[in-house]
Amino acid sequence: MKYFIDQLHNKIEEKNSRICVGLDPHLNLMPENILRPEILDNLEANRKEAAAAVLKFNQNLIDAVADLTPVVKPQMAFYEKLAVPGMECLWQTIAYAKEKGLLILLDGKRNDIGSTAKAYAESYLEGEKIAADAITINPYLGSDGILPFLENEKKGAFALLRTSNSSAGELQDLKLADGRTVYQAVADFLQELGSQYLGESGYSNLAAVVGATYPKELKAIRAQLDSVFFLIPGFGAQGGGAADIKAGFDKNGRGAVVNSSRGINFAYRKAEYADLGPENYAQAARAAAQKMKKEINNVLNLPNT
Ligand SMILES: O=c1ccn([C@@H]2O[C@H](COP(=O)(O)O)[C@@H](O)[C@H]2O)c(=O)[nH]1
């Protein structure tokens, strides 16, 4: 199978799961048996130890959720924060997740002029073992900044469309002279550009990010776009729930994955999993991932297997 988007579809079907587990190692939320809290008092001096702790944390999480999720999404900000050891940790995490059969969506929101975008694409998407399968991008520079991420049909790009954050509407909801909002214009642009990269699934390797925290907009965008696959972040910690993401899927329950990062990574901190204790954070993460998978399948009227 050639296309990234078809690989993602197949993994979703294989696991009957529409979740995406974020790998967002917020250091201040880590269990103490993994990361000594004193490390945070002088992180600059302790980056190596912190990165080693994050790698162990991630590997245990991956082991706990590998059969439940088609894809993981490392958020680059948390690895960049740890400088060189952090980047090593990121690549080791990616290699580990790949060994476990997971697809990797790197959340870096990269982009630039065409020649620089090409360098980003080569840095993060080129290669088999030590490379992501897809990356989040900012579409604001237009097509020459996007096309380098789509050159290899085995790789995909997820462009920011209508984001989940509270100030998303400040720019994205502005009205253009033709009556469309900025995000509606971006949506049309992505569908048009992505039509050259359609897989057998009917979806394009050029996908989009649409937040769970704006269900009305999510519904309208799904109605507008029939060949653009969605990453839907904002589930759990940001307040989005199963009812909010339903309209992001097509009538067959296809066309999207829903991300949760803190809600799964740090589930051990929730009252419902408190009995497990911080040392069993991976078990808590597994329980939270199972619950999310089930809630999404239920709201889409899909069987739970
Ligand atoms: O619109 C967007 C785009 C990206 N994100 C990223 O997704 C995760 C969400 O983390 P939670 O802990 O589940 O809130 C995080 O990496 C964001 O940078 C997003 O939330 N919204």
Ligand as a Chemical Component Dictionary entry (heavy atoms), coordinates in Angstrom:
data_LIG
# 
_chem_comp.id                   LIG 
_chem_comp.type                 NON-POLYMER 
_chem_comp.pdbx_formal_charge   0 
_chem_comp.three_letter_code    LIG 
# 
loop_
_chem_comp_atom.comp_id 
_chem_comp_atom.atom_id 
_chem_comp_atom.alt_atom_id 
_chem_comp_atom.type_symbol 
_chem_comp_atom.charge 
_chem_comp_atom.model_Cartn_x 
_chem_comp_atom.model_Cartn_y 
_chem_comp_atom.model_Cartn_z 
_chem_comp_atom.pdbx_ordinal 
LIG O1 O1 O 0 -5.674 22.917 17.324 1  
LIG C1 C1 C 0 -4.824 22.242 17.919 2  
LIG C2 C2 C 0 -3.692 21.777 17.322 3  
LIG C3 C3 C 0 -2.821 20.996 18.029 4  
LIG N1 N1 N 0 -3.056 20.689 19.332 5  
LIG C4 C4 C 0 -2.075 19.813 20.039 6  
LIG O2 O2 O 0 -2.729 18.607 20.438 7  
LIG C5 C5 C 0 -2.334 18.231 21.760 8  
LIG C6 C6 C 0 -3.514 18.310 22.704 9  
LIG O3 O3 O 0 -3.108 17.977 23.995 10 
LIG P1 P1 P 0 -4.150 17.708 25.201 11 
LIG O4 O4 O 0 -3.278 17.440 26.365 12 
LIG O5 O5 O 0 -4.997 16.529 24.810 13 
LIG O6 O6 O 0 -4.962 18.944 25.363 14 
LIG C7 C7 C 0 -1.198 19.180 22.126 15 
LIG O7 O7 O 0 0.010  18.589 21.701 16 
LIG C8 C8 C 0 -1.489 20.413 21.300 17 
LIG O8 O8 O 0 -0.326 21.136 21.014 18 
LIG C9 C9 C 0 -4.190 21.144 19.919 19 
LIG O9 O9 O 0 -4.463 20.900 21.119 20 
LIG N2 N2 N 0 -5.047 21.909 19.205 21 
# 
loop_
_chem_comp_bond.comp_id 
_chem_comp_bond.atom_id_1 
_chem_comp_bond.atom_id_2 
_chem_comp_bond.value_order 
_chem_comp_bond.pdbx_ordinal 
LIG O1 C1 DOUB 1  
LIG C1 C2 SING 2  
LIG C1 N2 SING 3  
LIG C2 C3 DOUB 4  
LIG C3 N1 SING 5  
LIG N1 C4 SING 6  
LIG N1 C9 SING 7  
LIG C4 O2 SING 8  
LIG C4 C8 SING 9  
LIG O2 C5 SING 10 
LIG C5 C6 SING 11 
LIG C5 C7 SING 12 
LIG C6 O3 SING 13 
LIG O3 P1 SING 14 
LIG P1 O4 DOUB 15 
LIG P1 O5 SING 16 
LIG P1 O6 SING 17 
LIG C7 O7 SING 18 
LIG C7 C8 SING 19 
LIG C8 O8 SING 20 
LIG C9 O9 DOUB 21 
LIG C9 N2 SING 22 
# 
